[in-house]
Amino acid sequence: MTGSTMTAIKHALQRDIFTPNDERLLGIVNVCKAGKKKKNCFLCATVTTERPVQVKVVKVKKSDKGDFYKRQQTWELRDLTVVDAKDASKENPEFDLHFEKVYKWLASSTAEKNSFISCIWKLNQRYLRKKLEFVNVSSQLLEELPKAEESVPSGESQSVAGGDEDALEEYQELSAREEQDIEGMMEMCEYAVSNAEAFAEKLFKELQVLDGANIQSIMASEKQVNILMKLLDDALAEVDTIEGKLSSYEEMLQSVKDQMDQISQSNRLIQISSTNNGKLLDEIQFLVNYMDLSKGHIRALQEGDLTSPRGIEACISASEALLQCMNVALRPGHDQLSAVTQQQKLFSELRDTFARRLTNHLNNVFVHQGHDQSSTLSQNSAELTLPKHSPLHRDLLRYAKLMEWLKNTQREKYEGLSRTYVDYMNRLYEREIKDFFEIAKIKMAGTSKEAKGKFGLHGSSGKLTGSTSSLNKLTVQGSNSRRSQSSSLLDMGNMSASDLDVADRTKFDKIFEQVLGELEPLCLAEQDFISKFFKLQQHQTVLPPLAQPETEDTDGSIPSRMPPQADHRHSLSSEKDMVRLMMNKIFQSIEPELNSLIALGDKIDSFHSLYMLVKMSHHVWTAENVDPASFLSTTLGNVLVTVKRNFDKCISGQIKQMEEVKISKKSKVGILPFVTRFEEFAELAETIFRNAERRGDLDKAYVKLIRAVFMNVEKVASESQKTPRDVVMMENFHHIFSTLSRLKISCLDAERREAKHKYTDHLQSYVINSLGQPLEKLNHFFEGVESRVALGVREEEVSYHLAFNKQELRKVIKEYPGKEVKKGLDNLYKKVDKHLCEEESLLQVVWHSMQDEFIRQYKHFEGLIGRCYPGSGITMEFTIQDILEYFSSIAQSH
């Protein structure tokens, strides 16, 4: 597009679009959108004529229907952020303008693009002064504007880059005073408006006259100017003089400044020295306050009395002070001071000396206590009690703080003391517990004299000979015939529970409870003492005393203030485990002794396992509530397993004896022995297990036993030859039902209902089978009648059959007159009496059931006669009232 064409377009746009909006067009470029079909439009840079000036970029497009232009889109120049010319070194007509989004344009020529970008830069510099980024734009284009203008054609340069913009820069608005002067001159000249050229010529001539007057005035004042110049020269000379004086003053002040700097430096050094002296004093006071041990404390550590309470208190105070001095947090550099090193060496020597004295003293106490014979039971064997160690514990607890000090300073000696205490207390407790259990066994077996005869006791202290295994071979000899076979309740093949001495069981229960009651406080007291004395349950954790590697420095130097990191990995539970380990070593004889006592009790009477199960369960439950992981809880739990195993063995043995029971083939069976013994077992077990914690064990045993009883009752009933099977089942299940109903054992409710059902069924079966004998022919006759009816013969037509006519019926009825019926019932009563046993007292129950069944059959026969032989007048030769009298008189006569 030529320059003249662009100029014409510019004037047209100014006239039609921008002048009506009070805007002036300063720059224009012919563009189209990059990458799209070319639709030419113009980007115009404009400013408003009103203040404040607003600078805009306007997109103008030529209308498709005419030659006029219309404004399409407007942007404020202040919203422009980036101008991207794409390439600063090569000619490229593309450029981007970044407003709220990026607009990509393609100019008709590179010259137009550069002229427009230059106009944008000038407008920003003049009106906005904002930080506008020009990318890929030549610096010459932005700085050397005349050169840029030369490269633009004359028409374009005049219209876009020059012209109006330069005129805009030279234009200055007239002030009010200037406007008044111009108006005054124009009023003085009549043709100022009508003949502007004459008015301008006049003004020019007047200007020339004024310029000449100015030049003459200047030439006339040359003398005054010379005088003024001379005065100025004098003034300059005077200024030089004053400057010289000021220079001398400045030199003097510089000297004073140097002196003041020296004084300030001296003051600063003095201040630093004072501060250092204060810090040194603080360090000295810190070391004196925290690393100085009094002479009294040193004397207590070296030779303090460890036997008297006052001496122990003094040693505790001295040891705490020593530990505090050793653990003081030294500041950097303290360890280089010789005084600090000497103090640390002194502290190490005092620590070693006192640790050695304390260890020797406590070792002597432990050894003396371990060899002490005064606390054994042999001197007082009549009492089943364990010696109390509370005085020893009370005396030793005075050293608890010293043990804690030893634990924190001399771990090796602390571990050695722990091992010594465990070793010697193990010896002491082993003697005491052994004597205690020997006395318990003697009391359990009988008097001391009888025990010697039975178990081979010897010696003044009454010690038992033999091991635990030998106890299992013991046989207890009774003093009368009731105990001559065996004292076990569950030895069902030879004896009943009534033969057992209940007083002996009560005595055993009391002895066993006394044994547990003595052991429990003994273990708890020892465990509490170990925790307090050896400080094994504090929040600060340590390695176990009996399994810990040595951590003390071999050169005797003070250990670090904090324990090694390995010490911190043990939690509180680890310390409880350590307490349990020490308790296990001290009381390692308790569990085997308890097992031996349990074996003896079980051998004396296997029913003792019930007592022991209840007692052990209660004590285990109590111990677990206090501390589930304690030594006592663990040990009693292990023993409880043995007791439970013995209990299960007893139940299994009882079931085995049920299976092996044999009955006599010549006598009636009656109530089976194992049924009676189950009743006795349940009665006594309910008494023992009342309010027990382990009721579930007994319930499981009940279920096993009752199922075995049911199975073996049916087995014996099937094998019985003398007594009918129904009688055996009826009597024994009636006995079982009565027992379960009386004891109200909730876990056996289903078995109770089953026993009742079996009893009822077999009672009915026995009654029905027995009643067929007194009226046998009559039964057969009416069974034939019922069979004919069942085959489809009408009831009123049965009498027409030869075998069942009225004559045959009368013939059968005549064979059973009342006298014969009573005789048959009497024989039946005698036979039932022979079948039933006296213990269960079921004869009258069975007899009454037979009466009811006989009457039911009588009514059934009467009904058949009435239906099959209507109008015959045939009746039985006895009535229901006769039947009642027969049954009653027979029962009374026997």
Buried (B, 14 or more C-beta within 10 A) or exposed (E): EEBEEBBEBBEEBBEBBBEEEEBBBBBBBBBBEBEEEEEEBBBBBBBBEEEEEBBBBBBBBBEEEEEEBEBEEEBEBBEBBEBBBBBBEEEBBBBBBBBEEEBBBBBBBBBBBBBBBBBBBBBBEBBBEEEBEBEBBBEEBBEEBEEBBEBBBEBBBBBBBBBBBEEEEEEEEEEEEEEEEEEEBEEEBEEBEEEEEEBEEBEEEEEEEEEEEEEEEEEEEEEEEEEEEEEEEEEEEEEEEEEEEEEEEEEEEEEEEEEEEEEEEEEEEEEEEEEEEEEEEEBEEBBEEEBEBEEEBBEBBEEBEBEEEEBBBBBBBBBBBBBEBBBBEBEEEBEEEEEBEEBBEBBBEBBBBBBEBBBEBBBEBBBEBBEBEEBBBBEEBEEBEBBEBEEBBEEBEBBBBBBBBBBBBBBBBBBBBBBBBBBBBBBBBBBBBBBBBBBBBBBBBBEBEBBBEBBEBEEEBBBBEEEBEBBEEBEBEBEEEEBEEBBBBBBBEEBEBEBBBEEBBEBBBEBBBBBBBBBBEBBBBBBEBBBBBBBBBEEEBBBBBEEBEEBBEEEEEBBEEEBEEEBEEBEEEBBBBBBBBBBBBBBBBBBBBBBBBBBBBBBBBBBBBBBBBBBBBBBBBBBBEEBEEBBBBBBBBEBBEBBBEBBBBBBEBBBEBBEEBEBEEEEBBBBBBBBBBBBBBBBBBBEBBEEBBBBEBBBEBBBBBBEBBBEBBBEBBEEBEBBBBBBBBBBBBBBBBBBBEEBEBEBBEEBBEBBBEBBBBBBBBBBBEBBEEBBEEBBEBBEBBBEBBEEEBEBEEBBEBEEBBBEBBEEBBEEBEBEBBBBBBBEBBEEBEEBBBEEBEBBEBBBEBBBEBBBEBBEEBBEBBBBBBEEBEBEBBBEEEBBEBBBEEBBEEE
